[in-house]
Amino acid sequence: MNKQNNQQLILPGLKRPKWICSNQKQSVLILADCSGSMVGGKIDQSTAAIDDLVNKLAIPENKDAFYIVIIGFNGIANVVQDITKATELAGKVPSMNARGYTDMTSALNCAKHLIEPDKLPELENSTWIDPVIIFFSDGNHNTGDNPIIIADELKEKATIVTIAYGSDADEDILMKLATSSQHYFHCNDGVEIREFMADIGDTLTDSLLAGTDTADEIAQMDR
């Protein structure tokens, strides 16, 4: 076949399919407030929001690029879901119970431990890129050590996204815990937090597909 015929096979307007073709993997750690103030509808909406995020990351086009960890925290941190593929967790996000105080530091310490390389699955011919931590709370840090110290350490290894859930959340501390002020978001209610979690799922997918910096892409999300 000559060069001219080859050129005729390249049709204008065709776009590359949106499939992640690299061997990059990314862990997404969700740190969910399970303190007493989350009782009732808030905790249920939080679980639904996490499920919305997982479903976005589990789409076939992502080819198992995303792995999920869920940490619930009140007076202590508890690993609700150990690291697993988004595709295996979709539609199966565990329920959480709301009770007790709010120790943000315990959740961040737990996340710091779980992002260490020896805690990640050993996958042949795959590369782990920097993880994303999504941290949401509806209240104040009212027990435990200062969370800002551990958050500053985590920022060297991960992108931290924080969400103030409702009108009583401590926006000042949540903004300080985030990678930057552009990685802090406010959601007024369960509807908004579900919309946000779905949006960040799309953003993570698009970032990995395009090979762009995750932190930069999140910072540009609509508020």
Order of alpha helices (4+ residues) and beta strands (2+ residues): alpha-beta-alpha-beta-beta-alpha-alpha-beta-beta-alpha-beta-alpha-beta-alpha-alpha
